[in-house]
């Protein structure tokens, strides 16, 4: 009995030490920057701090004092929430971001009700290009996470203008869209969203995303066996306009799920999780597409996206993917017209 208690407590101590060490390694080596202290950027930063993914987190915004205020507000939650990450707000001073291992770009205007993400390109493309270049100047090794819209085209812009290895440029959209897909599936199945698997590929646009209902499961049960076709089509349709629905309700685009999705991606990178996520990455023949950034399943770890999981789509899915690529490619052409790439 005594021995058994001794072994158990020693196991407990070992496991506690492992946890402490994991935290120790992360908070003492990581510096992360989030550009844009608006609702999405601040929520992303808040999640990163709560998860203690960095020793130092820099929140940068162009608006005088805004990031400083958001950072101070978050730092005042430290004694309530118990995290150790130091959050520093700065006004447009990129030298403060120097040496960041991960940089998240959320800058630019959000959608207004009735607007598509694509309509933001004219204003956001110039902003994202200049932000990305400033990040690179001070953090040449950084992995760049793109959240700004239109996200697929902004990811392509970062890829083309920064000259970084393609694995270091990751658009977040599919993680958010997949989370929304699981939300709507959980409503239809009246189940816990944590018990669902499912992913959304293609573009991060109301008409370009492709919820792959064929592969979604509830635990390991195919949802196609549990829900009728009409319900499944409605889940897919609701997922596709998930962002627009929230924009209509909120008067601006959503922030809790986009911020949490960004932080989940950062976590997979800094903890080298090798998790599978749908992210917007550069395709080089995978899924039949090249010279484009589009949402596909990838393995994410310390090197950014490390591998594309390239599996065969059926005819209808591949046709939808090609259509999505065509729409995103048309949007990417605007970057050339704007002389940004
Ligand atoms: C959304 C925005 C952030 O989908 O793209 O909510």
Boltz pocket constraint, residues with backbone or C-beta under 6 A from the ligand:
constraints:
  - pocket:
      binder: B
      contacts: [[A, 40], [A, 117], [A, 147], [A, 149], [A, 176], [A, 204], [A, 242], [A, 243], [A, 244], [A, 253], [A, 254], [A, 255], [A, 258]]
      max_distance: 6.0
